[in-house]
């Protein structure tokens, strides 16, 4: 869903809340706020992002208020993550001192956040808490300044998993969060309650003597009422098809006949999810705590790791969710945890570290030599073709992750053309690859180039296929 569409929906909901508050409570107000947010997920790489929101507030007591609000927040960290979220929450505001010019308050509440750029992203519960102050600008308008912290109940607010040693500074667990600082205005209608009308003045009137009335006549006898017979109302019988003994949301008749679950037990398989949620929401088996048989029970998959309880390999790279979480500590929602261009399963099969991008693409041991297959040029020129970018990006990733490595880029050609032309062309092609890597950020002093022309063929030049193999770029790691 587009960001503008989400904000439009929030604005509509907030407007409905304002109208509803006007009819349900005389002590209501509304307001808007602008400010900054800074994530607490990537250390010193975190940057400030904008936040904007609105709220409706009801007075419960003179010192206690209930606020419902919604807004947009952007969080990002340099070269780490960027997320745009829409959030909504309710919070209780305790403001005990309201007599002076400045009124301090504290707040705590609960809410949720959702990533805008991913329609499949989960809704993440949040706990907002903080402090602030109000100051009156004029009757019916006050300035609000507040700061606080929003604690997520999970580790995916920023779309990535924390390392085992990266814990939240407040809870000591793998939880995300962000700080916020905002300034806003709130509006109320101080004249909405009419002042009581003054009582009319009391005038003393001297009483006039009243003559004694004659005695009342004797009362006539009242007939005794005859009671009507009591009607017996039959007690309605209970439909056995509507009984839900354990209160899990499934009728007993369905539990017994359809789902084979225990009608006296909310969670038949004991995995932490009640039978109704398993059957109606997640489509899991309420009789099996681990529906997909991957080693993680359904509750842990749904609530903790956000994996698919019906698929043993959520990210589809070849390692099941249990092995990723418990053995290799990789992200079961991301096929390539270290983002080094090789998926986790392939790295494990090749005895590489799926948490380290340095070993993903190239063999960078001293003295190693290999050809970059797929680096192509325009015929007879040193101009790189667009299809070459994919393999060059992988080479760049490996070199950037290993800044101590120095290389020699060697160009080779087939035997079409003169020796002099082929020697010059191979040198220019090697220089072209170097220039691409330097432009991306690799230090030029780490790279040497060499053109060998047609002098070192690796296949026959008598066939088109052989000539294609001979036109190549070779990397050699310096000792």
Secondary structure as GFF3:
##gff-version 3
##sequence-region A 1 479
A	DSSP	alpha_helix	3	24	.	.	.	ID=ss1
A	DSSP	beta_strand	28	39	.	.	.	ID=ss2
A	DSSP	three_ten_helix	43	45	.	.	.	ID=ss3
A	DSSP	beta_strand	46	59	.	.	.	ID=ss4
A	DSSP	beta_strand	64	77	.	.	.	ID=ss5
A	DSSP	beta_strand	81	94	.	.	.	ID=ss6
A	DSSP	beta_strand	102	115	.	.	.	ID=ss7
A	DSSP	beta_strand	123	138	.	.	.	ID=ss8
A	DSSP	beta_strand	141	152	.	.	.	ID=ss9
A	DSSP	beta_strand	177	188	.	.	.	ID=ss10
A	DSSP	three_ten_helix	240	242	.	.	.	ID=ss11
A	DSSP	alpha_helix	252	254	.	.	.	ID=ss12
A	DSSP	pi_helix	255	259	.	.	.	ID=ss13
A	DSSP	alpha_helix	275	276	.	.	.	ID=ss14
A	DSSP	pi_helix	277	282	.	.	.	ID=ss15
A	DSSP	alpha_helix	298	299	.	.	.	ID=ss16
A	DSSP	pi_helix	300	305	.	.	.	ID=ss17
A	DSSP	alpha_helix	321	322	.	.	.	ID=ss18
A	DSSP	pi_helix	323	328	.	.	.	ID=ss19
A	DSSP	alpha_helix	344	349	.	.	.	ID=ss20
A	DSSP	three_ten_helix	357	359	.	.	.	ID=ss21
A	DSSP	beta_strand	369	371	.	.	.	ID=ss22
A	DSSP	three_ten_helix	386	388	.	.	.	ID=ss23
A	DSSP	alpha_helix	389	401	.	.	.	ID=ss24
A	DSSP	beta_strand	407	412	.	.	.	ID=ss25
A	DSSP	alpha_helix	419	440	.	.	.	ID=ss26
A	DSSP	three_ten_helix	444	446	.	.	.	ID=ss27
A	DSSP	beta_strand	447	451	.	.	.	ID=ss28
A	DSSP	alpha_helix	464	470	.	.	.	ID=ss29
A	DSSP	beta_strand	472	477	.	.	.	ID=ss30
###
